[in-house]
Amino acid sequence: MQTFFTSIIEAMGASPQSGKPAKKVSRQRLFTGLLLSSGIGWLAYRRRSLSRGGVAGAVATGTTVFGLGGLGWGLSLIFFFASSSLFSHFRAADKERTAADKFSKGSQRDLAQVGANGGVATAMAIGYGLSQQPVLRASFEAGFIGAMATANADTWATELGVLSQQPPRLITTGQTTTPGTSGGVSTLGAGAAAGGAFSEGLVYQLLQRRISPLLPLIALLSGFAGSLFDSFLGATVQAIYYCPHCQKETERRIHNCGTPTHHLRGWSWLDNDLVNLLATLFGSLLAIVLRLPFCTGKNINK
């Protein structure tokens, strides 16, 4: 891991802002990010929010984002993780039955889940750190915000939407379905998605000490759209299985009752982690497109 980060620093060469060698500053950022992400990962592991693999993924993601993006990027990532973990444990007993029946994994995030939610954001941080042109840096910044806003929106929608008193409706047909079904949306879930997306952009904006509604608005639009895209994939092509014993649909290959499930629909290789990865990529690219018209002149740093 040390060799990987060192090679990134050496590839950077000089600071895009000052033109002076940036190796020392970058190493300090990477080391600080390593300490912070390791500490948070350890606490999350103790609270069973992360598995051992999840800790490794969180440390790699946090170190890279903090080291190449900066303090605001790293704290935005922490905000996502802290808020999503909080809502994962919120009324956990009420959500336990649905999670066991429907969801492929529990609230303890593993390496694949960390990569699915943070992989695109990490790639954007690397692109930002290696870029020197203002337009590219602004684009990678927007891509980071879009990816994180989508991840936050989807997590808030899932964790809070499943508690809705009204049955969700499939995003493709509008038919009512059971809570936790892939592709199901509810008013509560949609509101949570919008709140999660906007809050991620707002927190990032405040951390950058800028007074502008542009990035929070981009976060709202791209994050909410990304969460809807996630639901669309869940309703159409995500792999869904059927438990013959319980007579229920699920994302699990082996149901919580212990019965092997049968493939019902969707692409067998497209699990929930890949859906999350594609959704964050969609939100990231949309944010870049929304940001490009403002990447001129004095607007570049807003």
VOVEXMAR-972866 format. One record per residue (C-alpha): x, y, z; chain; residue in three letters. Coordinates in steps of 0.001 Angstrom, whole numbers, plus 500000, padded with zeros to 6 digits. Layout:
<drenti u="X" v="Y" w="Z" kette="A" rest="Ala"/>
...
***
This chain:
<drenti u="500000" v="500000" w="500000" kette="A" rest="Met"/>
<drenti u="502886" v="502374" w="500843" kette="A" rest="Gln"/>
<drenti u="504437" v="501772" w="497408" kette="A" rest="Thr"/>
<drenti u="501102" v="502538" w="495746" kette="A" rest="Phe"/>
<drenti u="500724" v="505891" w="497502" kette="A" rest="Phe"/>
<drenti u="504390" v="506781" w="496944" kette="A" rest="Thr"/>
<drenti u="504024" v="506190" w="493205" kette="A" rest="Ser"/>
<drenti u="501007" v="508481" w="493129" kette="A" rest="Ile"/>
<drenti u="502967" v="511229" w="494880" kette="A" rest="Ile"/>
<drenti u="505910" v="510865" w="492508" kette="A" rest="Glu"/>
<drenti u="503550" v="511038" w="489529" kette="A" rest="Ala"/>
<drenti u="502151" v="514301" w="490822" kette="A" rest="Met"/>
<drenti u="505510" v="516052" w="490641" kette="A" rest="Gly"/>
<drenti u="504518" v="519585" w="491561" kette="A" rest="Ala"/>
<drenti u="501587" v="521322" w="493192" kette="A" rest="Ser"/>
<drenti u="498994" v="522390" w="490587" kette="A" rest="Pro"/>
<drenti u="498387" v="525612" w="492520" kette="A" rest="Gln"/>
<drenti u="501891" v="526812" w="493385" kette="A" rest="Ser"/>
<drenti u="504174" v="525033" w="490923" kette="A" rest="Gly"/>
<drenti u="506445" v="524025" w="493817" kette="A" rest="Lys"/>
<drenti u="507285" v="520437" w="494717" kette="A" rest="Pro"/>
<drenti u="504331" v="518925" w="496570" kette="A" rest="Ala"/>
<drenti u="505809" v="515610" w="497728" kette="A" rest="Lys"/>
<drenti u="506245" v="516591" w="501366" kette="A" rest="Lys"/>
<drenti u="502755" v="518057" w="501712" kette="A" rest="Val"/>
<drenti u="501219" v="515086" w="499911" kette="A" rest="Ser"/>
<drenti u="503013" v="512597" w="502133" kette="A" rest="Arg"/>
<drenti u="501784" v="514456" w="505188" kette="A" rest="Gln"/>
<drenti u="498220" v="514358" w="503873" kette="A" rest="Arg"/>
<drenti u="498458" v="510677" w="503065" kette="A" rest="Leu"/>
<drenti u="499865" v="509904" w="506490" kette="A" rest="Phe"/>
<drenti u="497182" v="511984" w="508207" kette="A" rest="Thr"/>
<drenti u="494509" v="510288" w="506118" kette="A" rest="Gly"/>
<drenti u="495966" v="506903" w="507008" kette="A" rest="Leu"/>
<drenti u="495809" v="507703" w="510723" kette="A" rest="Leu"/>
<drenti u="492268" v="509070" w="510561" kette="A" rest="Leu"/>
<drenti u="490865" v="506299" w="508398" kette="A" rest="Ser"/>
<drenti u="492587" v="503628" w="510478" kette="A" rest="Ser"/>
<drenti u="491142" v="505050" w="513684" kette="A" rest="Gly"/>
<drenti u="487650" v="505368" w="512253" kette="A" rest="Ile"/>
<drenti u="487897" v="501913" w="510691" kette="A" rest="Gly"/>
<drenti u="488898" v="500382" w="514019" kette="A" rest="Trp"/>
<drenti u="485987" v="502065" w="515811" kette="A" rest="Leu"/>
<drenti u="483597" v="500938" w="513062" kette="A" rest="Ala"/>
<drenti u="484897" v="497393" w="513359" kette="A" rest="Tyr"/>
<drenti u="484336" v="497449" w="517113" kette="A" rest="Arg"/>
<drenti u="480769" v="498656" w="516535" kette="A" rest="Arg"/>
<drenti u="480303" v="495973" w="513856" kette="A" rest="Arg"/>
<drenti u="479680" v="498541" w="511152" kette="A" rest="Ser"/>
<drenti u="482616" v="497170" w="509121" kette="A" rest="Leu"/>
<drenti u="484041" v="493699" w="508612" kette="A" rest="Ser"/>
<drenti u="487816" v="493175" w="508533" kette="A" rest="Arg"/>
<drenti u="487766" v="493441" w="504757" kette="A" rest="Gly"/>
<drenti u="485608" v="496542" w="505063" kette="A" rest="Gly"/>
<drenti u="488197" v="498134" w="507351" kette="A" rest="Val"/>
<drenti u="490932" v="497507" w="504765" kette="A" rest="Ala"/>
<drenti u="488790" v="499074" w="502049" kette="A" rest="Gly"/>
<drenti u="487884" v="502048" w="504231" kette="A" rest="Ala"/>
<drenti u="491537" v="502698" w="505104" kette="A" rest="Val"/>
<drenti u="492604" v="502591" w="501437" kette="A" rest="Ala"/>
<drenti u="489695" v="504805" w="500371" kette="A" rest="Thr"/>
<drenti u="490071" v="507289" w="503211" kette="A" rest="Gly"/>
<drenti u="493825" v="507603" w="502805" kette="A" rest="Thr"/>
<drenti u="493571" v="508214" w="499063" kette="A" rest="Thr"/>
<drenti u="490675" v="510661" w="499241" kette="A" rest="Val"/>
<drenti u="492193" v="512648" w="502090" kette="A" rest="Phe"/>
<drenti u="495711" v="512602" w="500647" kette="A" rest="Gly"/>
<drenti u="494858" v="513612" w="497094" kette="A" rest="Leu"/>
<drenti u="491683" v="515606" w="497660" kette="A" rest="Gly"/>
<drenti u="492304" v="517360" w="500937" kette="A" rest="Gly"/>
<drenti u="490589" v="517901" w="504260" kette="A" rest="Leu"/>
<drenti u="487181" v="518779" w="502815" kette="A" rest="Gly"/>
<drenti u="487154" v="515645" w="500683" kette="A" rest="Trp"/>
<drenti u="488145" v="513429" w="503582" kette="A" rest="Gly"/>
<drenti u="485591" v="514930" w="505969" kette="A" rest="Leu"/>
<drenti u="482872" v="514592" w="503325" kette="A" rest="Ser"/>
<drenti u="483713" v="510906" w="503114" kette="A" rest="Leu"/>
<drenti u="483542" v="510656" w="506909" kette="A" rest="Ile"/>
<drenti u="480146" v="512386" w="506870" kette="A" rest="Phe"/>
<drenti u="478825" v="509788" w="504453" kette="A" rest="Phe"/>
<drenti u="480139" v="506905" w="506521" kette="A" rest="Phe"/>
<drenti u="478983" v="508352" w="509855" kette="A" rest="Ala"/>
<drenti u="475477" v="509233" w="508662" kette="A" rest="Ser"/>
<drenti u="474988" v="505951" w="506810" kette="A" rest="Ser"/>
<drenti u="476178" v="503957" w="509829" kette="A" rest="Ser"/>
<drenti u="473858" v="505951" w="512084" kette="A" rest="Leu"/>
<drenti u="470841" v="505244" w="509908" kette="A" rest="Phe"/>
<drenti u="471873" v="501602" w="509497" kette="A" rest="Ser"/>
<drenti u="471550" v="501157" w="513261" kette="A" rest="His"/>
<drenti u="468450" v="503368" w="513541" kette="A" rest="Phe"/>
<drenti u="465468" v="501176" w="514538" kette="A" rest="Arg"/>
<drenti u="467556" v="498160" w="513575" kette="A" rest="Ala"/>
<drenti u="465147" v="495773" w="515291" kette="A" rest="Ala"/>
<drenti u="462268" v="497002" w="513108" kette="A" rest="Asp"/>
<drenti u="464334" v="496496" w="509953" kette="A" rest="Lys"/>
<drenti u="465907" v="493180" w="510918" kette="A" rest="Glu"/>
<drenti u="463214" v="490934" w="509455" kette="A" rest="Arg"/>
<drenti u="463112" v="492774" w="506137" kette="A" rest="Thr"/>
<drenti u="466901" v="492851" w="505906" kette="A" rest="Ala"/>
<drenti u="467158" v="489136" w="506613" kette="A" rest="Ala"/>
<drenti u="464490" v="488298" w="504028" kette="A" rest="Asp"/>
<drenti u="465382" v="490700" w="501233" kette="A" rest="Lys"/>
<drenti u="468861" v="492167" w="501421" kette="A" rest="Phe"/>
<drenti u="471932" v="490253" w="500326" kette="A" rest="Ser"/>
<drenti u="473994" v="491595" w="503230" kette="A" rest="Lys"/>
<drenti u="473463" v="493052" w="506684" kette="A" rest="Gly"/>
<drenti u="474475" v="496401" w="508168" kette="A" rest="Ser"/>
<drenti u="478123" v="495325" w="508576" kette="A" rest="Gln"/>
<drenti u="479802" v="496528" w="505387" kette="A" rest="Arg"/>
<drenti u="482445" v="494325" w="503764" kette="A" rest="Asp"/>
<drenti u="485208" v="495107" w="501264" kette="A" rest="Leu"/>
<drenti u="482910" v="494802" w="498241" kette="A" rest="Ala"/>
<drenti u="480374" v="497210" w="499726" kette="A" rest="Gln"/>
<drenti u="483051" v="499762" w="500587" kette="A" rest="Val"/>
<drenti u="484420" v="499521" w="497055" kette="A" rest="Gly"/>
<drenti u="480962" v="499802" w="495521" kette="A" rest="Ala"/>
<drenti u="480136" v="502959" w="497462" kette="A" rest="Asn"/>
<drenti u="483555" v="504589" w="497515" kette="A" rest="Gly"/>
<drenti u="485395" v="503251" w="494470" kette="A" rest="Gly"/>
<drenti u="484248" v="505925" w="492015" kette="A" rest="Val"/>
<drenti u="484853" v="508698" w="494554" kette="A" rest="Ala"/>
<drenti u="488370" v="507372" w="495116" kette="A" rest="Thr"/>
<drenti u="489039" v="507384" w="491372" kette="A" rest="Ala"/>
<drenti u="487855" v="510999" w="491218" kette="A" rest="Met"/>
<drenti u="490213" v="511947" w="494056" kette="A" rest="Ala"/>
<drenti u="493134" v="510347" w="492202" kette="A" rest="Ile"/>
<drenti u="492213" v="512213" w="489027" kette="A" rest="Gly"/>
<drenti u="491943" v="515476" w="490969" kette="A" rest="Tyr"/>
<drenti u="495306" v="514978" w="492643" kette="A" rest="Gly"/>
<drenti u="497086" v="514159" w="489394" kette="A" rest="Leu"/>
<drenti u="495499" v="517003" w="487397" kette="A" rest="Ser"/>
<drenti u="496862" v="520513" w="487015" kette="A" rest="Gln"/>
<drenti u="494334" v="522136" w="484704" kette="A" rest="Gln"/>
<drenti u="491499" v="523975" w="486520" kette="A" rest="Pro"/>
<drenti u="488754" v="522574" w="484278" kette="A" rest="Val"/>
<drenti u="489877" v="518996" w="484909" kette="A" rest="Leu"/>
<drenti u="490155" v="519576" w="488638" kette="A" rest="Arg"/>
<drenti u="486673" v="521127" w="488745" kette="A" rest="Ala"/>
<drenti u="485306" v="518168" w="486781" kette="A" rest="Ser"/>
<drenti u="486893" v="515602" w="489078" kette="A" rest="Phe"/>
<drenti u="485629" v="517562" w="492078" kette="A" rest="Glu"/>
<drenti u="482093" v="517456" w="490701" kette="A" rest="Ala"/>
<drenti u="482494" v="513755" w="489935" kette="A" rest="Gly"/>
<drenti u="483508" v="513127" w="493533" kette="A" rest="Phe"/>
<drenti u="480510" v="515035" w="494847" kette="A" rest="Ile"/>
<drenti u="478132" v="513230" w="492491" kette="A" rest="Gly"/>
<drenti u="479442" v="509809" w="493512" kette="A" rest="Ala"/>
<drenti u="479271" v="510562" w="497237" kette="A" rest="Met"/>
<drenti u="475846" v="512195" w="496923" kette="A" rest="Ala"/>
<drenti u="474532" v="509092" w="495138" kette="A" rest="Thr"/>
<drenti u="475987" v="506753" w="497751" kette="A" rest="Ala"/>
<drenti u="474530" v="508842" w="500562" kette="A" rest="Asn"/>
<drenti u="471155" v="509204" w="498867" kette="A" rest="Ala"/>
<drenti u="470866" v="505472" w="498215" kette="A" rest="Asp"/>
<drenti u="471869" v="504571" w="501766" kette="A" rest="Thr"/>
<drenti u="469463" v="507009" w="503395" kette="A" rest="Trp"/>
<drenti u="466670" v="505890" w="501061" kette="A" rest="Ala"/>
<drenti u="467265" v="502230" w="501877" kette="A" rest="Thr"/>
<drenti u="467628" v="502618" w="505626" kette="A" rest="Glu"/>
<drenti u="464704" v="505006" w="506094" kette="A" rest="Leu"/>
<drenti u="462453" v="504044" w="503198" kette="A" rest="Gly"/>
<drenti u="462052" v="500508" w="504525" kette="A" rest="Val"/>
<drenti u="460331" v="502029" w="507583" kette="A" rest="Leu"/>
<drenti u="457613" v="503671" w="505479" kette="A" rest="Ser"/>
<drenti u="454054" v="503021" w="506615" kette="A" rest="Gln"/>
<drenti u="452936" v="503082" w="502987" kette="A" rest="Gln"/>
<drenti u="453911" v="500192" w="500681" kette="A" rest="Pro"/>
<drenti u="456558" v="501086" w="498094" kette="A" rest="Pro"/>
<drenti u="455855" v="501020" w="494382" kette="A" rest="Arg"/>
<drenti u="458032" v="499570" w="491647" kette="A" rest="Leu"/>
<drenti u="459796" v="502334" w="489772" kette="A" rest="Ile"/>
<drenti u="459086" v="500620" w="486453" kette="A" rest="Thr"/>
<drenti u="455355" v="499819" w="486721" kette="A" rest="Thr"/>
<drenti u="454053" v="501743" w="489717" kette="A" rest="Gly"/>
<drenti u="452611" v="498552" w="491224" kette="A" rest="Gln"/>
<drenti u="452780" v="498196" w="494994" kette="A" rest="Thr"/>
<drenti u="455314" v="495773" w="496370" kette="A" rest="Thr"/>
<drenti u="456723" v="494652" w="499712" kette="A" rest="Thr"/>
<drenti u="459232" v="496777" w="501663" kette="A" rest="Pro"/>
<drenti u="462851" v="496050" w="500775" kette="A" rest="Gly"/>
<drenti u="462116" v="494840" w="497247" kette="A" rest="Thr"/>
<drenti u="464748" v="495927" w="494726" kette="A" rest="Ser"/>
<drenti u="463326" v="498696" w="492563" kette="A" rest="Gly"/>
<drenti u="460689" v="499720" w="495079" kette="A" rest="Gly"/>
<drenti u="460361" v="503422" w="495904" kette="A" rest="Val"/>
<drenti u="458285" v="505256" w="498487" kette="A" rest="Ser"/>
<drenti u="457628" v="508884" w="499378" kette="A" rest="Thr"/>
<drenti u="459654" v="508514" w="502563" kette="A" rest="Leu"/>
<drenti u="462503" v="506852" w="500699" kette="A" rest="Gly"/>
<drenti u="462528" v="509488" w="497969" kette="A" rest="Ala"/>
<drenti u="462571" v="512263" w="500550" kette="A" rest="Gly"/>
<drenti u="465423" v="510560" w="502370" kette="A" rest="Ala"/>
<drenti u="467339" v="510211" w="499085" kette="A" rest="Ala"/>
<drenti u="466955" v="513915" w="498323" kette="A" rest="Ala"/>
<drenti u="468032" v="514832" w="501843" kette="A" rest="Gly"/>
<drenti u="471033" v="512536" w="501713" kette="A" rest="Gly"/>
<drenti u="472182" v="513894" w="498354" kette="A" rest="Ala"/>
<drenti u="471747" v="517566" w="499242" kette="A" rest="Phe"/>
<drenti u="473354" v="517223" w="502685" kette="A" rest="Ser"/>
<drenti u="476456" v="515613" w="501164" kette="A" rest="Glu"/>
<drenti u="476885" v="518549" w="498788" kette="A" rest="Gly"/>
<drenti u="476140" v="521105" w="501485" kette="A" rest="Leu"/>
<drenti u="478669" v="519612" w="503900" kette="A" rest="Val"/>
<drenti u="481322" v="519595" w="501191" kette="A" rest="Tyr"/>
<drenti u="480519" v="523198" w="500245" kette="A" rest="Gln"/>
<drenti u="480762" v="524393" w="503850" kette="A" rest="Leu"/>
<drenti u="484054" v="522562" w="504352" kette="A" rest="Leu"/>
<drenti u="485471" v="524389" w="501326" kette="A" rest="Gln"/>
<drenti u="484450" v="527711" w="502919" kette="A" rest="Arg"/>
<drenti u="482620" v="528790" w="499787" kette="A" rest="Arg"/>
<drenti u="479286" v="530577" w="499671" kette="A" rest="Ile"/>
<drenti u="477589" v="529202" w="496576" kette="A" rest="Ser"/>
<drenti u="474518" v="527014" w="495992" kette="A" rest="Pro"/>
<drenti u="476066" v="525425" w="492886" kette="A" rest="Leu"/>
<drenti u="477696" v="522316" w="494336" kette="A" rest="Leu"/>
<drenti u="474848" v="521461" w="496763" kette="A" rest="Pro"/>
<drenti u="472403" v="521786" w="493856" kette="A" rest="Leu"/>
<drenti u="474569" v="519564" w="491657" kette="A" rest="Ile"/>
<drenti u="474769" v="517068" w="494522" kette="A" rest="Ala"/>
<drenti u="470986" v="517085" w="494904" kette="A" rest="Leu"/>
<drenti u="470298" v="516533" w="491208" kette="A" rest="Leu"/>
<drenti u="473040" v="513989" w="490518" kette="A" rest="Ser"/>
<drenti u="472658" v="512108" w="493803" kette="A" rest="Gly"/>
<drenti u="468884" v="511834" w="493547" kette="A" rest="Phe"/>
<drenti u="469112" v="510774" w="489900" kette="A" rest="Ala"/>
<drenti u="471792" v="508243" w="490830" kette="A" rest="Gly"/>
<drenti u="469556" v="506729" w="493507" kette="A" rest="Ser"/>
<drenti u="466679" v="506450" w="491018" kette="A" rest="Leu"/>
<drenti u="469038" v="504784" w="488556" kette="A" rest="Phe"/>
<drenti u="469953" v="502335" w="491324" kette="A" rest="Asp"/>
<drenti u="466267" v="501547" w="491807" kette="A" rest="Ser"/>
<drenti u="465758" v="501147" w="488052" kette="A" rest="Phe"/>
<drenti u="468609" v="498638" w="487825" kette="A" rest="Leu"/>
<drenti u="467213" v="496832" w="490848" kette="A" rest="Gly"/>
<drenti u="463820" v="496502" w="489195" kette="A" rest="Ala"/>
<drenti u="465099" v="495399" w="485790" kette="A" rest="Thr"/>
<drenti u="468498" v="493689" w="485607" kette="A" rest="Val"/>
<drenti u="469721" v="493025" w="489158" kette="A" rest="Gln"/>
<drenti u="469826" v="489344" w="490061" kette="A" rest="Ala"/>
<drenti u="466795" v="488368" w="492156" kette="A" rest="Ile"/>
<drenti u="466223" v="484927" w="493657" kette="A" rest="Tyr"/>
<drenti u="463260" v="483011" w="495026" kette="A" rest="Tyr"/>
<drenti u="463069" v="480922" w="498167" kette="A" rest="Cys"/>
<drenti u="460761" v="477930" w="497543" kette="A" rest="Pro"/>
<drenti u="460431" v="477262" w="501267" kette="A" rest="His"/>
<drenti u="459392" v="480748" w="502368" kette="A" rest="Cys"/>
<drenti u="457923" v="481638" w="498969" kette="A" rest="Gln"/>
<drenti u="459656" v="485017" w="499002" kette="A" rest="Lys"/>
<drenti u="461873" v="486992" w="496645" kette="A" rest="Glu"/>
<drenti u="465332" v="487862" w="497895" kette="A" rest="Thr"/>
<drenti u="468782" v="489060" w="496842" kette="A" rest="Glu"/>
<drenti u="470348" v="486097" w="498662" kette="A" rest="Arg"/>
<drenti u="471598" v="482923" w="497020" kette="A" rest="Arg"/>
<drenti u="470882" v="481152" w="500304" kette="A" rest="Ile"/>
<drenti u="467882" v="482521" w="502155" kette="A" rest="His"/>
<drenti u="468035" v="483339" w="505871" kette="A" rest="Asn"/>
<drenti u="466027" v="480170" w="506504" kette="A" rest="Cys"/>
<drenti u="468944" v="478151" w="505118" kette="A" rest="Gly"/>
<drenti u="467225" v="477137" w="501873" kette="A" rest="Thr"/>
<drenti u="469158" v="477531" w="498589" kette="A" rest="Pro"/>
<drenti u="467267" v="479930" w="496356" kette="A" rest="Thr"/>
<drenti u="466479" v="479760" w="492643" kette="A" rest="His"/>
<drenti u="467395" v="482469" w="490162" kette="A" rest="His"/>
<drenti u="464187" v="484306" w="489341" kette="A" rest="Leu"/>
<drenti u="465116" v="487228" w="487094" kette="A" rest="Arg"/>
<drenti u="467847" v="489664" w="486184" kette="A" rest="Gly"/>
<drenti u="471461" v="489015" w="485257" kette="A" rest="Trp"/>
<drenti u="472941" v="486428" w="487590" kette="A" rest="Ser"/>
<drenti u="476291" v="488252" w="487794" kette="A" rest="Trp"/>
<drenti u="474785" v="491655" w="488665" kette="A" rest="Leu"/>
<drenti u="474471" v="491727" w="492440" kette="A" rest="Asp"/>
<drenti u="473635" v="494667" w="494674" kette="A" rest="Asn"/>
<drenti u="477266" v="495737" w="495044" kette="A" rest="Asp"/>
<drenti u="477671" v="496094" w="491278" kette="A" rest="Leu"/>
<drenti u="474382" v="497984" w="491087" kette="A" rest="Val"/>
<drenti u="475676" v="500432" w="493701" kette="A" rest="Asn"/>
<drenti u="478924" v="500851" w="491771" kette="A" rest="Leu"/>
<drenti u="477074" v="501587" w="488519" kette="A" rest="Leu"/>
<drenti u="474737" v="503999" w="490296" kette="A" rest="Ala"/>
<drenti u="477613" v="506003" w="491834" kette="A" rest="Thr"/>
<drenti u="479301" v="506083" w="488422" kette="A" rest="Leu"/>
<drenti u="476077" v="507389" w="486879" kette="A" rest="Phe"/>
<drenti u="475738" v="510081" w="489553" kette="A" rest="Gly"/>
<drenti u="479396" v="511025" w="489168" kette="A" rest="Ser"/>
<drenti u="479198" v="511434" w="485383" kette="A" rest="Leu"/>
<drenti u="475953" v="513397" w="485645" kette="A" rest="Leu"/>
<drenti u="477546" v="515774" w="488153" kette="A" rest="Ala"/>
<drenti u="480458" v="516353" w="485773" kette="A" rest="Ile"/>
<drenti u="478045" v="517164" w="482947" kette="A" rest="Val"/>
<drenti u="476134" v="519576" w="485192" kette="A" rest="Leu"/>
<drenti u="479367" v="521260" w="486309" kette="A" rest="Arg"/>
<drenti u="480945" v="521761" w="482863" kette="A" rest="Leu"/>
<drenti u="478860" v="524819" w="481815" kette="A" rest="Pro"/>
<drenti u="480217" v="526660" w="484870" kette="A" rest="Phe"/>
<drenti u="483861" v="525734" w="484271" kette="A" rest="Cys"/>
<drenti u="484796" v="529081" w="482724" kette="A" rest="Thr"/>
<drenti u="486522" v="532167" w="484051" kette="A" rest="Gly"/>
<drenti u="485756" v="533229" w="487593" kette="A" rest="Lys"/>
<drenti u="483101" v="530513" w="487998" kette="A" rest="Asn"/>
<drenti u="485709" v="527746" w="488053" kette="A" rest="Ile"/>
<drenti u="486191" v="527866" w="491818" kette="A" rest="Asn"/>
<drenti u="482562" v="528266" w="492871" kette="A" rest="Lys"/>
***
